[in-house]
Amino acid sequence: MSTQEKTIAEAIVRAEFGYVSPDELQFDPNNPRFGGELLRKRQEQIQELLIGKPYYASELIDSFLENGFIGYEPLVVRKEDGLYVVLEGNRRLAAVKHILQNRTQYETAENKGKINSLEEIPVLKFPDIGAGQDAAQRIYLGVRHLFGYREWPPLSKAKFLHREIKELGDIDRVVRELGITKSDIQRYLTPYRVLLKTESDIPEGKDFWLLGESLTRSGVRKYVQLDVNRKTVQVNHVNAKKVSHLLDFVYGKYNKSKRTRDPSTARISDTRQLKDLARALGSDDASAALELGHDLQLALMLVETREESIKRLKRLLRELTALFKDGLRLRARAQAEKDVLDTFRDFEKAAKSYLENVDTDI
């Protein structure tokens, strides 16, 4: 074991469990979960932001009022200028501070003891041992959030890995310290760094892996003209306009004034359709049709053979039959559902008639 590894191990072992007042704890504006949104904000502003959308620390309030603070899930902190900065648990701290600052609003005879217990909450304090401390904290947080029971969402993991590699300047060191493979790092970093390079984003709470999985497919990579350095996972080149279209296809059209996306305009609804999207985007004609606003089914007609289109129609027909006949059979009394079933039956007859009158020796 190297001297640095011994120092890191010592820091982890010497991390001290204890109880401190929330007044001694400060939010960490550099937390990767927040993607830089809290930088240069005052502590009061950070608390207000965490309580509301999109972090919703307010959702934790009822649990604290009923159960108090669970001792075996301490906040993770480091000492800084006489106070403790919270590395993990900023949302929980925001909820606790909000309760204590609004005690009269929340206090009842039943929960008074639980609220009193919040005046000192459990923390895991890392010792101040210089450079090894930072490494120990990285390893601890990395293991917990990349692989552990308090996992971050994939986008937060990507932000964490990006920051760690950027600060250390050594992707191999991150691989060694966190025990993560380089291929896993690439899965997280490629889509995130594409977003950074093109100054794009995805809707809060949307599935980050829709973008991540799409960028693993050759048709999509060709479409956005993606070139990634396999060793450093740096994005050498990507077409920002094509990425903008891709995000529209995957998450829905972007509304600049509202800074939101309309999911009803997305061309896919889950990862199972990425194969079809990748095939369409691998064709100049089909991708142009998608950019013009046509749906994925029409775009596929421009790249499929006649036999492939017939197979796809049969598959869709089987899926629709199972969905409507089995899923709605017991609830078909409602007029709206009856209308849907009637429409489906008309489609079913037309599709069967078409298939019976074409050469389907496939």
Buried (B, 14 or more C-beta within 10 A) or exposed (E): EEEEEEBBBBBBEEBEEEEBEBEEBBBBBEBBBBBEEBEEBEBEEBBEBBBEEEBEBBEBBEEBBEEBBEEEEBBBBBBEEEBBBBBBBBBBBBBBBBBBEEEEEBBEEEBEEBBEBBEBBBBBBBBEBEEBBBBBBBBBBBBBBBEEEEEBBBBBBBBBBBBBBEEBEEBEBBBEBBEBEBEBBBBBBBBBBBBBBBEBBBBEEBBBBBBBBBBBBEBBBBBBEBEBEEEEBBBEEBBEEBBBBBBBBBBBBBEEEEEBBBEEBBBBEEBEBBEBBBBBBBBEEBBEBBBEEBEBBBBBBBBBEEEBBBBBBBEEBEEBEEEBBEEBEEEBEEEEBEEBBEEBEEEBEEBEEEEEEEEBEE
